[in-house]
């Protein structure tokens, strides 16, 4: 498995994931947010995710953005039980906390089971993308351009 502390290794891994924005809709964070309905796949397994951002400040999401978000969410469900998660994330409505936690758990399951990442790998990838996302994204683009 790659060393995800290395930005180049992280970029090589991400460049091998098929990524497509299937649709968009109004986001739920604010009236200015857009929800991007994304499909990610490696091999025959496809994972569907919704990534939200404000298009006034951010371009369309990339595989780097979405995997960064998913890996961060995955670690939340790995590190916390549902009650701790709800407290840490500030949920006051149990149904909303459960829905969010289950979404994080689905991300963890896909990264772990379908992409064969260990919990340590997911944690390293999350940290690298959080700290060096722009650099990794540029490297992913370069790898994909080179392969085209």
C-alpha positions as a Markdown table, in Angstrom:
| # | Residue | x | y | z |
|---|---|---|---|---|
| 1 | Unk | 0.0 | 0.0 | 0.0 |
| 2 | Unk | 1.3 | 3.5 | -0.7 |
| 3 | Unk | 2.7 | 5.8 | 2.0 |
| 4 | Unk | 0.0 | 8.4 | 2.0 |
| 5 | Unk | 2.2 | 10.8 | 4.0 |
| 6 | Unk | 3.9 | 11.2 | 0.6 |
| 7 | Unk | 1.9 | 13.6 | -1.6 |
| 8 | Unk | 3.1 | 11.9 | -4.8 |
| 9 | Unk | 1.9 | 8.5 | -3.6 |
| 10 | Unk | -1.4 | 10.0 | -2.5 |
| 11 | Unk | -1.8 | 11.6 | -6.0 |
| 12 | Unk | -1.0 | 8.3 | -7.8 |
| 13 | Unk | -3.6 | 6.5 | -5.7 |
| 14 | Unk | -6.3 | 9.2 | -6.4 |
| 15 | Unk | -5.5 | 9.4 | -10.1 |
| 16 | Unk | -6.5 | 5.7 | -10.4 |
| 17 | Unk | -10.1 | 6.4 | -9.0 |
| 18 | Unk | -12.7 | 7.1 | -11.7 |
| 19 | Unk | -14.6 | 10.3 | -10.7 |
| 20 | Unk | -17.7 | 11.8 | -12.3 |
| 21 | Unk | -20.1 | 14.6 | -11.2 |
| 22 | Unk | -23.4 | 13.1 | -12.2 |
| 23 | Unk | -25.7 | 16.0 | -11.2 |
| 24 | Unk | -26.1 | 19.1 | -9.1 |
| 25 | Unk | -28.8 | 20.5 | -6.9 |
| 26 | Unk | -29.3 | 23.2 | -4.3 |
| 27 | Unk | -27.1 | 22.6 | -1.3 |
| 28 | Unk | -28.4 | 22.4 | 2.3 |
| 29 | Unk | -25.6 | 24.4 | 4.1 |
| 30 | Unk | -26.8 | 27.8 | 2.7 |
| 31 | Unk | -28.7 | 29.2 | -0.2 |
| 32 | Unk | -25.4 | 29.8 | -2.0 |
| 33 | Unk | -24.2 | 26.2 | -1.7 |
| 34 | Unk | -24.3 | 23.7 | -4.5 |
| 35 | Unk | -24.6 | 19.9 | -3.9 |
| 36 | Unk | -22.6 | 17.9 | -6.4 |
| 37 | Unk | -23.8 | 14.3 | -6.8 |
| 38 | Unk | -20.6 | 12.4 | -7.4 |
| 39 | Unk | -19.7 | 8.8 | -8.5 |
| 40 | Unk | -16.4 | 7.3 | -7.5 |
| 41 | Unk | -15.2 | 3.9 | -8.6 |
| 42 | Unk | -12.2 | 1.7 | -8.7 |
| 43 | Unk | -12.8 | -1.6 | -10.4 |
| 44 | Unk | -16.4 | -2.7 | -10.4 |
| 45 | Unk | -17.5 | -1.0 | -7.1 |
| 46 | Unk | -19.0 | 2.5 | -7.3 |
| 47 | Unk | -19.6 | 4.8 | -4.4 |
| 48 | Unk | -22.1 | 7.7 | -4.6 |
| 49 | Unk | -21.5 | 10.8 | -2.5 |
| 50 | Unk | -22.8 | 14.3 | -2.3 |
| 51 | Unk | -20.2 | 17.0 | -1.9 |
| 52 | Unk | -21.3 | 20.5 | -1.0 |
| 53 | Unk | -19.5 | 23.8 | -1.6 |
| 54 | Unk | -20.1 | 27.4 | -2.5 |
| 55 | Unk | -19.4 | 27.9 | -6.3 |
| 56 | Unk | -18.7 | 31.6 | -5.6 |
| 57 | Unk | -15.6 | 30.6 | -3.8 |
| 58 | Unk | -14.7 | 27.1 | -5.0 |
| 59 | Unk | -14.4 | 25.4 | -8.4 |
| 60 | Unk | -16.3 | 22.2 | -9.0 |
| 61 | Unk | -15.0 | 19.5 | -6.7 |
| 62 | Unk | -12.2 | 17.1 | -7.8 |
| 63 | Unk | -11.5 | 13.5 | -6.8 |
| 64 | Unk | -9.0 | 15.0 | -4.3 |
| 65 | Unk | -11.7 | 17.2 | -2.7 |
| 66 | Unk | -14.3 | 14.4 | -2.4 |
| 67 | Unk | -11.9 | 11.7 | -1.2 |
| 68 | Unk | -10.5 | 14.2 | 1.3 |
| 69 | Unk | -14.0 | 14.8 | 2.7 |
| 70 | Unk | -14.9 | 11.1 | 2.7 |
| 71 | Unk | -11.7 | 10.1 | 4.4 |
| 72 | Unk | -12.2 | 12.8 | 7.1 |
| 73 | Unk | -15.8 | 11.7 | 7.6 |
| 74 | Unk | -14.7 | 8.0 | 7.7 |
| 75 | Unk | -12.3 | 8.7 | 10.5 |
| 76 | Unk | -15.1 | 10.3 | 12.5 |
| 77 | Unk | -17.1 | 7.1 | 12.4 |
| 78 | Unk | -14.0 | 5.1 | 13.2 |
| 79 | Unk | -12.9 | 7.2 | 16.1 |
| 80 | Unk | -16.3 | 7.9 | 17.7 |
| 81 | Unk | -19.4 | 6.0 | 18.7 |
| 82 | Unk | -22.7 | 7.5 | 17.8 |
| 83 | Unk | -23.2 | 9.4 | 21.1 |
| 84 | Unk | -19.7 | 10.9 | 21.1 |
| 85 | Unk | -20.1 | 11.8 | 17.4 |
| 86 | Unk | -23.4 | 13.6 | 18.1 |
| 87 | Unk | -21.8 | 15.5 | 21.0 |
| 88 | Unk | -18.6 | 16.4 | 19.0 |
| 89 | Unk | -20.5 | 17.5 | 15.9 |
| 90 | Unk | -23.1 | 19.5 | 17.9 |
| 91 | Unk | -26.2 | 17.5 | 16.8 |
| 92 | Unk | -29.2 | 18.1 | 19.0 |
| 93 | Unk | -31.7 | 16.1 | 16.9 |
| 94 | Unk | -31.0 | 12.4 | 17.2 |
| 95 | Unk | -32.3 | 11.5 | 13.7 |
| 96 | Unk | -29.9 | 14.0 | 12.1 |
| 97 | Unk | -27.0 | 12.6 | 14.1 |
| 98 | Unk | -27.9 | 9.1 | 13.1 |
| 99 | Unk | -28.2 | 10.0 | 9.4 |
| 100 | Unk | -24.8 | 11.8 | 9.4 |
| 101 | Unk | -23.1 | 9.1 | 11.4 |
| 102 | Unk | -24.4 | 6.4 | 9.0 |
| 103 | Unk | -23.1 | 8.4 | 6.1 |
| 104 | Unk | -19.7 | 8.6 | 7.7 |
| 105 | Unk | -19.8 | 4.9 | 8.3 |
| 106 | Unk | -20.7 | 4.1 | 4.7 |
| 107 | Unk | -17.7 | 6.2 | 3.6 |
| 108 | Unk | -15.5 | 4.2 | 6.0 |
| 109 | Unk | -16.8 | 0.9 | 4.7 |
| 110 | Unk | -16.2 | 1.9 | 1.1 |
| 111 | Unk | -12.7 | 3.1 | 1.7 |
| 112 | Unk | -11.8 | 0.1 | 3.8 |
| 113 | Unk | -13.6 | -2.7 | 2.0 |
| 114 | Unk | -13.7 | -1.5 | -1.6 |
| 115 | Unk | -10.4 | 0.4 | -1.8 |
| 116 | Unk | -8.6 | -2.0 | 0.6 |
| 117 | Unk | -7.4 | 0.9 | 2.8 |
| 118 | Unk | -6.5 | 0.2 | 6.4 |
| 119 | Unk | -7.6 | 2.6 | 9.1 |
| 120 | Unk | -4.1 | 3.9 | 9.3 |
| 121 | Unk | -4.1 | 4.5 | 5.5 |
| 122 | Unk | -7.3 | 6.4 | 5.7 |
| 123 | Unk | -6.0 | 8.5 | 8.5 |
| 124 | Unk | -2.8 | 9.3 | 6.7 |
| 125 | Unk | -4.7 | 10.1 | 3.5 |
| 126 | Unk | -7.1 | 12.3 | 5.3 |
| 127 | Unk | -4.3 | 14.2 | 7.0 |
| 128 | Unk | -2.2 | 14.6 | 3.8 |
| 129 | Unk | -5.3 | 15.9 | 1.8 |
| 130 | Unk | -6.2 | 18.2 | 4.6 |
| 131 | Unk | -2.7 | 19.8 | 4.8 |
| 132 | Unk | -1.6 | 19.5 | 1.1 |
| 133 | Unk | -4.8 | 19.1 | -0.9 |
| 134 | Unk | -3.9 | 21.7 | -3.5 |
| 135 | Unk | -0.5 | 20.2 | -4.2 |
| 136 | Unk | -2.0 | 16.6 | -4.3 |
| 137 | Unk | -4.7 | 17.9 | -6.7 |
| 138 | Unk | -2.1 | 19.4 | -9.0 |
| 139 | Unk | -0.2 | 16.1 | -9.0 |
| 140 | Unk | -3.4 | 14.2 | -9.8 |
| 141 | Unk | -4.1 | 16.5 | -12.7 |
| 142 | Unk | -0.5 | 16.0 | -14.0 |
| 143 | Unk | -0.8 | 12.2 | -13.8 |
| 144 | Unk | -4.1 | 12.2 | -15.5 |
| 145 | Unk | -2.9 | 14.5 | -18.3 |
| 146 | Unk | 0.2 | 12.4 | -18.8 |
| 147 | Unk | -2.0 | 9.3 | -19.1 |
| 148 | Unk | -4.3 | 10.9 | -21.6 |
